[in-house]
Amino acid sequence: MPTILNSPTSASLIAAALGIRDLDAIGPAEVEQICFAGARAALALFIVQLAVNALWSWLFFAWRLGGPAFAEVLLLWCLIAATAIAFRRISALAAVLLLPYLAWVTFASALTFAVWRLNPALLG
């Protein structure tokens, strides 16, 4: 458990921020659980979208599968959007920092589609 939650002052501040009136009713473990409840799901989404991002390179460049690469980049876009939404519940800044990545993947999606459709012999 993080040591910051063991301090009476920080526990009181966290409890006040969460609207908990009776600090004696809960301990540091409960405060930690309340604070980081959505963090595991958000982190899991982030890791999944990283793996999907890595797969796109293999589909498009190594295996030259244009259609599956396009479908996969659309899935990646959805995962990044879901990650930003999950991050927003924890930190607005974290969500905003994903927006340039989402913009880049939007452009990459259009580029993937165009290259695939213009080179059917090369990208199956």
N, CA, C and O atoms as a DFTB+ gen file, in Angstrom:
496 C
 N C O
     1  1       0.846      -1.173       0.000
     2  2       0.000       0.000       0.000
     3  2       0.891       1.235       0.000
     4  3       1.894       1.277       0.712
     5  1       0.525       2.255      -0.805
     6  2       1.331       3.469      -0.819
     7  2       1.384       4.114       0.557
     8  3       0.382       4.163       1.271
     9  1       2.553       4.603       0.916
    10  2       2.725       5.200       2.240
    11  2       1.959       6.506       2.385
    12  3       1.641       6.906       3.505
    13  1       1.659       7.172       1.295
    14  2       0.922       8.438       1.407
    15  2      -0.446       8.225       2.040
    16  3      -0.967       9.123       2.701
    17  1      -1.032       7.052       1.845
    18  2      -2.351       6.796       2.418
    19  2      -2.283       6.464       3.904
    20  3      -3.312       6.446       4.580
    21  1      -1.097       6.205       4.414
    22  2      -0.952       5.888       5.831
    23  2      -0.917       7.142       6.699
    24  3      -1.122       7.055       7.909
    25  1      -0.667       8.278       6.118
    26  2      -0.587       9.521       6.870
    27  2      -1.995       9.994       7.245
    28  3      -2.883       9.994       6.393
    29  1      -2.216      10.397       8.501
    30  2      -3.539      10.858       8.918
    31  2      -4.015      12.078       8.130
    32  3      -5.198      12.182       7.805
    33  1      -3.110      12.993       7.826
    34  2      -3.493      14.198       7.093
    35  2      -3.955      13.863       5.687
    36  3      -5.005      14.335       5.251
    37  1      -3.176      13.046       4.966
    38  2      -3.564      12.726       3.592
    39  2      -4.831      11.884       3.577
    40  3      -5.666      12.054       2.689
    41  1      -4.994      10.990       4.527
    42  2      -6.217      10.183       4.592
    43  2      -7.427      11.085       4.837
    44  3      -8.492      10.857       4.264
    45  1      -7.271      12.109       5.687
    46  2      -8.366      13.045       5.950
    47  2      -8.712      13.849       4.711
    48  3      -9.888      14.068       4.421
    49  1      -7.695      14.293       3.974
    50  2      -7.929      15.059       2.749
    51  2      -8.628      14.210       1.689
    52  3      -9.554      14.676       1.024
    53  1      -8.181      12.965       1.534
    54  2      -8.795      12.064       0.560
    55  2     -10.239      11.788       0.959
    56  3     -11.136      11.809       0.117
    57  1     -10.458      11.532       2.230
    58  2     -11.815      11.256       2.708
    59  2     -12.725      12.453       2.466
    60  3     -13.869      12.287       2.040
    61  1     -12.228      13.659       2.733
    62  2     -13.030      14.864       2.501
    63  2     -13.340      15.026       1.016
    64  3     -14.456      15.391       0.646
    65  1     -12.353      14.754       0.169
    66  2     -12.564      14.879      -1.278
    67  2     -13.595      13.874      -1.770
    68  3     -14.342      14.149      -2.709
    69  1     -13.631      12.717      -1.138
    70  2     -14.575      11.679      -1.541
    71  2     -15.929      11.839      -0.850
    72  3     -16.865      11.092      -1.134
    73  1     -16.032      12.794       0.039
    74  2     -17.299      13.024       0.722
    75  2     -17.556      12.041       1.849
    76  3     -18.706      11.804       2.218
    77  1     -16.495      11.468       2.397
    78  2     -16.634      10.516       3.498
    79  2     -16.595      11.304       4.799
    80  3     -15.603      11.973       5.090
    81  1     -17.660      11.231       5.579
    82  2     -17.753      12.031       6.798
    83  2     -17.097      11.351       7.993
    84  3     -16.491      12.020       8.830
    85  1     -17.210      10.055       8.079
    86  2     -16.682       9.338       9.235
    87  2     -15.433       8.572       8.813
    88  3     -15.518       7.444       8.329
    89  1     -14.271       9.200       9.003
    90  2     -13.008       8.590       8.592
    91  2     -12.703       7.332       9.384
    92  3     -12.009       6.443       8.891
    93  1     -13.209       7.246      10.597
    94  2     -12.943       6.061      11.415
    95  2     -13.668       4.828      10.876
    96  3     -13.312       3.696      11.204
    97  1     -14.678       5.055      10.056
    98  2     -15.447       3.928       9.522
    99  2     -14.689       3.185       8.431
   100  3     -14.992       2.027       8.141
   101  1     -13.706       3.845       7.827
   102  2     -12.920       3.184       6.786
   103  2     -11.444       3.348       7.073
   104  3     -11.040       4.248       7.809
   105  1     -10.648       2.482       6.497
   106  2      -9.208       2.550       6.674
   107  2      -8.521       2.892       5.366
   108  3      -9.180       3.089       4.344
   109  1      -7.197       2.964       5.395
   110  2      -6.441       3.300       4.188
   111  2      -6.702       2.331       3.028
   112  3      -6.705       2.752       1.871
   113  1      -6.918       1.063       3.310
   114  2      -7.170       0.089       2.245
   115  2      -8.468       0.409       1.515
   116  3      -8.545       0.274       0.294
   117  1      -9.482       0.830       2.251
   118  2     -10.756       1.171       1.632
   119  2     -10.641       2.454       0.809
   120  3     -11.227       2.561      -0.268
   121  1      -9.878       3.431       1.325
   122  2      -9.657       4.675       0.592
   123  2      -8.932       4.364      -0.715
   124  3      -9.292       4.888      -1.769
   125  1      -7.914       3.514      -0.643
   126  2      -7.169       3.133      -1.844
   127  2      -8.090       2.434      -2.847
   128  3      -8.003       2.690      -4.048
   129  1      -8.952       1.572      -2.373
   130  2      -9.863       0.854      -3.260
   131  2     -10.830       1.820      -3.938
   132  3     -11.118       1.675      -5.126
   133  1     -11.327       2.794      -3.200
   134  2     -12.241       3.782      -3.772
   135  2     -11.518       4.646      -4.807
   136  3     -12.061       4.919      -5.878
   137  1     -10.300       5.075      -4.489
   138  2      -9.555       5.963      -5.381
   139  2      -9.145       5.293      -6.678
   140  3      -9.170       5.918      -7.738
   141  1      -8.764       4.018      -6.601
   142  2      -8.203       3.340      -7.773
   143  2      -9.135       2.287      -8.350
   144  3      -8.675       1.362      -9.019
   145  1     -10.439       2.407      -8.104
   146  2     -11.391       1.393      -8.555
   147  2     -11.384       1.230     -10.069
   148  3     -11.393       0.098     -10.554
   149  1     -11.367       2.309     -10.823
   150  2     -11.406       2.218     -12.278
   151  2     -10.047       2.148     -12.934
   152  3      -9.959       1.985     -14.151
   153  1      -8.986       2.268     -12.156
   154  2      -7.646       2.315     -12.740
   155  2      -7.248       0.986     -13.378
   156  3      -6.577       0.984     -14.410
   157  1      -7.637      -0.125     -12.799
   158  2      -7.255      -1.424     -13.371
   159  2      -7.890      -1.630     -14.741
   160  3      -7.227      -2.092     -15.669
   161  1      -9.147      -1.296     -14.868
   162  2      -9.835      -1.451     -16.157
   163  2      -9.222      -0.518     -17.194
   164  3      -9.018      -0.921     -18.339
   165  1      -8.928       0.713     -16.814
   166  2      -8.322       1.667     -17.742
   167  2      -6.938       1.192     -18.180
   168  3      -6.591       1.284     -19.357
   169  1      -6.164       0.694     -17.247
   170  2      -4.831       0.187     -17.575
   171  2      -4.923      -1.041     -18.472
   172  3      -4.117      -1.203     -19.388
   173  1      -5.893      -1.900     -18.218
   174  2      -6.082      -3.084     -19.068
   175  2      -6.421      -2.663     -20.495
   176  3      -5.879      -3.225     -21.447
   177  1      -7.310      -1.682     -20.654
   178  2      -7.633      -1.167     -21.986
   179  2      -6.405      -0.594     -22.672
   180  3      -6.196      -0.808     -23.866
   181  1      -5.598       0.129     -21.921
   182  2      -4.384       0.727     -22.483
   183  2      -3.438      -0.356     -22.998
   184  3      -2.883      -0.225     -24.088
   185  1      -3.251      -1.419     -22.225
   186  2      -2.359      -2.507     -22.630
   187  2      -2.911      -3.234     -23.853
   188  3      -2.153      -3.584     -24.758
   189  1      -4.214      -3.464     -23.888
   190  2      -4.827      -4.141     -25.037
   191  2      -4.652      -3.299     -26.297
   192  3      -4.312      -3.836     -27.351
   193  1      -4.879      -1.989     -26.207
   194  2      -4.732      -1.166     -27.403
   195  2      -3.281      -1.096     -27.858
   196  3      -3.021      -0.964     -29.054
   197  1      -2.329      -1.181     -26.930
   198  2      -0.913      -1.233     -27.332
   199  2      -0.618      -2.505     -28.119
   200  3       0.093      -2.470     -29.124
   201  1      -1.164      -3.621     -27.661
   202  2      -0.957      -4.893     -28.365
   203  2      -1.605      -4.856     -29.748
   204  3      -1.021      -5.332     -30.722
   205  1      -2.806      -4.292     -29.834
   206  2      -3.494      -4.182     -31.125
   207  2      -2.711      -3.252     -32.047
   208  3      -2.635      -3.498     -33.251
   209  1      -2.135      -2.199     -31.502
   210  2      -1.313      -1.287     -32.287
   211  2      -0.116      -2.029     -32.882
   212  3       0.208      -1.837     -34.054
   213  1       0.532      -2.859     -32.099
   214  2       1.685      -3.620     -32.592
   215  2       1.267      -4.598     -33.683
   216  3       2.016      -4.817     -34.634
   217  1       0.095      -5.180     -33.559
   218  2      -0.388      -6.136     -34.554
   219  2      -0.594      -5.478     -35.907
   220  3      -0.370      -6.118     -36.934
   221  1      -1.012      -4.222     -35.939
   222  2      -1.264      -3.539     -37.205
   223  2      -0.019      -3.539     -38.091
   224  3      -0.114      -3.799     -39.291
   225  1       1.126      -3.255     -37.518
   226  2       2.369      -3.220     -38.301
   227  2       2.634      -4.559     -38.972
   228  3       3.036      -4.611     -40.134
   229  1       2.411      -5.626     -38.244
   230  2       2.621      -6.963     -38.812
   231  2       1.613      -7.243     -39.918
   232  3       1.979      -7.751     -40.979
   233  1       0.355      -6.919     -39.681
   234  2      -0.667      -7.169     -40.698
   235  2      -0.389      -6.396     -41.980
   236  3      -0.501      -6.947     -43.075
   237  1      -0.033      -5.148     -41.853
   238  2       0.106      -4.290     -43.025
   239  2       1.458      -4.456     -43.717
   240  3       1.510      -4.641     -44.933
   241  1       2.541      -4.394     -42.965
   242  2       3.865      -4.394     -43.579
   243  2       4.453      -5.788     -43.769
   244  3       4.969      -6.093     -44.844
   245  1       4.387      -6.625     -42.762
   246  2       5.023      -7.940     -42.850
   247  2       4.177      -8.933     -43.638
   248  3       4.690      -9.621     -44.521
   249  1       2.896      -9.013     -43.327
   250  2       2.032     -10.023     -43.949
   251  2       1.268      -9.476     -45.150
   252  3       0.651     -10.248     -45.883
   253  1       1.295      -8.162     -45.368
   254  2       0.654      -7.502     -46.509
   255  2      -0.816      -7.869     -46.663
   256  3      -1.278      -8.221     -47.749
   257  1      -1.527      -7.779     -45.566
   258  2      -2.961      -8.062     -45.537
   259  2      -3.712      -6.748     -45.344
   260  3      -3.980      -6.334     -44.216
   261  1      -4.048      -6.100     -46.455
   262  2      -4.669      -4.777     -46.392
   263  2      -6.025      -4.752     -45.722
   264  3      -6.282      -3.893     -44.878
   265  1      -6.905      -5.687     -46.086
   266  2      -8.248      -5.721     -45.499
   267  2      -8.222      -5.960     -44.000
   268  3      -8.819      -5.193     -43.244
   269  1      -7.535      -7.020     -43.552
   270  2      -7.452      -7.229     -42.100
   271  2      -6.747      -6.078     -41.368
   272  3      -7.097      -5.760     -40.232
   273  1      -5.761      -5.459     -42.014
   274  2      -5.076      -4.323     -41.381
   275  2      -6.034      -3.151     -41.223
   276  3      -5.997      -2.453     -40.209
   277  1      -6.890      -2.927     -42.216
   278  2      -7.863      -1.836     -42.114
   279  2      -8.877      -2.123     -41.013
   280  3      -9.194      -1.240     -40.216
   281  1      -9.390      -3.354     -40.964
   282  2     -10.338      -3.728     -39.908
   283  2      -9.687      -3.588     -38.532
   284  3     -10.319      -3.146     -37.573
   285  1      -8.433      -3.966     -38.458
   286  2      -7.716      -3.914     -37.189
   287  2      -7.468      -2.466     -36.748
   288  3      -7.549      -2.166     -35.556
   289  1      -7.169      -1.570     -37.692
   290  2      -6.929      -0.179     -37.316
   291  2      -8.235       0.489     -36.866
   292  3      -8.211       1.401     -36.039
   293  1      -9.371       0.039     -37.408
   294  2     -10.655       0.543     -36.906
   295  2     -10.907       0.056     -35.476
   296  3     -11.404       0.803     -34.634
   297  1     -10.558      -1.198     -35.217
   298  2     -10.638      -1.724     -33.843
   299  2      -9.722      -0.926     -32.924
   300  3     -10.101      -0.584     -31.804
   301  1      -8.519      -0.632     -33.398
   302  2      -7.571       0.166     -32.607
   303  2      -8.165       1.530     -32.277
   304  3      -8.040       2.001     -31.146
   305  1      -8.809       2.167     -33.248
   306  2      -9.428       3.478     -33.014
   307  2     -10.463       3.377     -31.894
   308  3     -10.504       4.222     -30.999
   309  1     -11.298       2.337     -31.951
   310  2     -12.327       2.142     -30.921
   311  2     -11.703       1.906     -29.550
   312  3     -12.191       2.421     -28.544
   313  1     -10.628       1.130     -29.511
   314  2      -9.953       0.856     -28.235
   315  2      -9.314       2.115     -27.654
   316  3      -9.349       2.327     -26.442
   317  1      -8.736       2.944     -28.509
   318  2      -8.144       4.200     -28.026
   319  2      -9.236       5.117     -27.482
   320  3      -9.060       5.740     -26.435
   321  1     -10.358       5.202     -28.186
   322  2     -11.476       6.025     -27.698
   323  2     -11.983       5.494     -26.358
   324  3     -12.246       6.274     -25.444
   325  1     -12.122       4.173     -26.236
   326  2     -12.564       3.580     -24.966
   327  2     -11.543       3.830     -23.860
   328  3     -11.914       4.068     -22.711
   329  1     -10.264       3.777     -24.204
   330  2      -9.213       4.052     -23.216
   331  2      -9.287       5.505     -22.756
   332  3      -9.153       5.787     -21.565
   333  1      -9.497       6.418     -23.684
   334  2      -9.613       7.837     -23.314
   335  2     -10.812       8.066     -22.391
   336  3     -10.734       8.843     -21.440
   337  1     -11.915       7.386     -22.682
   338  2     -13.101       7.512     -21.819
   339  2     -12.813       6.952     -20.435
   340  3     -13.180       7.557     -19.428
   341  1     -12.158       5.800     -20.384
   342  2     -11.811       5.199     -19.087
   343  2     -10.821       6.080     -18.328
   344  3     -10.929       6.233     -17.111
   345  1      -9.859       6.658     -19.045
   346  2      -8.887       7.552     -18.407
   347  2      -9.573       8.817     -17.898
   348  3      -9.190       9.351     -16.857
   349  1     -10.580       9.299     -18.622
   350  2     -11.283      10.527     -18.232
   351  2     -11.902      10.397     -16.849
   352  3     -11.965      11.365     -16.091
   353  1     -12.357       9.194     -16.529
   354  2     -12.955       8.967     -15.209
   355  2     -11.928       9.085     -14.093
   356  3     -12.275       9.316     -12.934
   357  1     -10.648       8.921     -14.459
   358  2      -9.575       8.984     -13.469
   359  2      -8.853      10.324     -13.524
   360  3      -8.591      10.946     -12.495
   361  1      -8.531      10.764     -14.753
   362  2      -7.788      12.005     -14.929
   363  2      -8.138      12.626     -16.278
   364  3      -7.948      12.004     -17.323
   365  1      -8.640      13.828     -16.249
   366  2      -8.976      14.524     -17.497
   367  2      -7.729      14.748     -18.346
   368  3      -7.778      14.649     -19.572
   369  1      -6.620      15.047     -17.693
   370  2      -5.373      15.267     -18.418
   371  2      -4.942      14.011     -19.163
   372  3      -4.515      14.090     -20.314
   373  1      -5.049      12.866     -18.524
   374  2      -4.671      11.607     -19.172
   375  2      -5.519      11.367     -20.417
   376  3      -5.012      10.892     -21.433
   377  1      -6.793      11.689     -20.343
   378  2      -7.683      11.524     -21.497
   379  2      -7.304      12.485     -22.621
   380  3      -7.252      12.094     -23.787
   381  1      -7.041      13.727     -22.271
   382  2      -6.683      14.732     -23.277
   383  2      -5.367      14.368     -23.963
   384  3      -5.200      14.615     -25.157
   385  1      -4.447      13.788     -23.222
   386  2      -3.160      13.407     -23.808
   387  2      -3.285      12.261     -24.812
   388  3      -2.366      12.036     -25.600
   389  1      -4.387      11.546     -24.800
   390  2      -4.615      10.497     -25.797
   391  2      -5.217      11.046     -27.097
   392  3      -5.227      10.338     -28.105
   393  1      -5.708      12.264     -27.100
   394  2      -6.368      12.810     -28.287
   395  2      -5.451      12.943     -29.504
   396  3      -5.898      12.636     -30.609
   397  1      -4.188      13.385     -29.368
   398  2      -3.317      13.398     -30.553
   399  2      -3.089      11.991     -31.121
   400  3      -3.006      11.819     -32.337
   401  1      -2.991      11.010     -30.261
   402  2      -2.851       9.617     -30.684
   403  2      -4.093       9.171     -31.452
   404  3      -3.986       8.504     -32.481
   405  1      -5.262       9.539     -30.952
   406  2      -6.510       9.208     -31.637
   407  2      -6.577       9.909     -32.998
   408  3      -7.034       9.318     -33.976
   409  1      -6.127      11.159     -33.065
   410  2      -6.097      11.883     -34.344
   411  2      -5.151      11.203     -35.330
   412  3      -5.473      11.063     -36.509
   413  1      -3.991      10.783     -34.847
   414  2      -3.034      10.101     -35.716
   415  2      -3.624       8.790     -36.232
   416  3      -3.460       8.476     -37.411
   417  1      -4.288       8.034     -35.407
   418  2      -4.866       6.763     -35.835
   419  2      -6.034       6.999     -36.793
   420  3      -6.291       6.165     -37.660
   421  1      -6.739       8.110     -36.653
   422  2      -7.773       8.477     -37.614
   423  2      -7.138       8.672     -38.998
   424  3      -7.641       8.159     -39.998
   425  1      -6.042       9.410     -39.041
   426  2      -5.315       9.615     -40.298
   427  2      -4.747       8.292     -40.811
   428  3      -4.827       8.008     -42.006
   429  1      -4.180       7.490     -39.930
   430  2      -3.620       6.195     -40.327
   431  2      -4.696       5.264     -40.872
   432  3      -4.427       4.462     -41.767
   433  1      -5.902       5.364     -40.344
   434  2      -7.021       4.551     -40.847
   435  2      -7.342       4.922     -42.292
   436  3      -7.499       4.047     -43.143
   437  1      -7.439       6.211     -42.561
   438  2      -7.718       6.672     -43.923
   439  2      -6.585       6.279     -44.869
   440  3      -6.827       5.864     -46.002
   441  1      -5.368       6.413     -44.401
   442  2      -4.199       6.049     -45.204
   443  2      -4.160       4.546     -45.476
   444  3      -3.866       4.122     -46.594
   445  1      -4.453       3.752     -44.467
   446  2      -4.480       2.297     -44.630
   447  2      -5.520       1.902     -45.675
   448  3      -5.251       1.081     -46.552
   449  1      -6.700       2.490     -45.573
   450  2      -7.766       2.178     -46.528
   451  2      -7.353       2.564     -47.950
   452  3      -7.516       1.780     -48.886
   453  1      -6.818       3.773     -48.102
   454  2      -6.445       4.250     -49.436
   455  2      -5.346       3.396     -50.051
   456  3      -5.438       3.019     -51.219
   457  1      -4.324       3.090     -49.293
   458  2      -3.216       2.276     -49.821
   459  2      -3.713       0.879     -50.159
   460  3      -3.335       0.319     -51.188
   461  1      -4.543       0.320     -49.318
   462  2      -5.085      -1.016     -49.572
   463  2      -5.920      -1.042     -50.854
   464  3      -5.757      -1.933     -51.687
   465  1      -6.823      -0.050     -51.011
   466  2      -7.717      -0.039     -52.188
   467  2      -6.958       0.302     -53.469
   468  3      -7.333      -0.164     -54.545
   469  1      -5.904       1.101     -53.374
   470  2      -5.138       1.478     -54.562
   471  2      -4.094       0.420     -54.960
   472  3      -3.527       0.497     -56.050
   473  1      -3.841      -0.546     -54.104
   474  2      -2.839      -1.586     -54.375
   475  2      -3.389      -2.975     -54.063
   476  3      -2.834      -3.680     -53.221
   477  1      -4.467      -3.377     -54.727
   478  2      -5.072      -4.662     -54.388
   479  2      -4.163      -5.868     -54.672
   480  3      -4.243      -6.882     -53.979
   481  1      -3.314      -5.757     -55.676
   482  2      -2.419      -6.868     -56.002
   483  2      -1.328      -7.037     -54.936
   484  3      -0.875      -8.148     -54.662
   485  1      -0.925      -5.929     -54.354
   486  2       0.152      -5.967     -53.354
   487  2      -0.365      -6.280     -51.950
   488  3       0.299      -6.966     -51.173
   489  1      -1.564      -5.764     -51.635
   490  2      -2.095      -5.893     -50.270
   491  2      -3.356      -6.756     -50.216
   492  3      -4.247      -6.512     -49.402
   493  1      -3.425      -7.740     -51.064
   494  2      -4.483      -8.742     -51.065
   495  2      -5.780      -8.254     -50.617
   496  3      -6.746      -9.016     -50.578
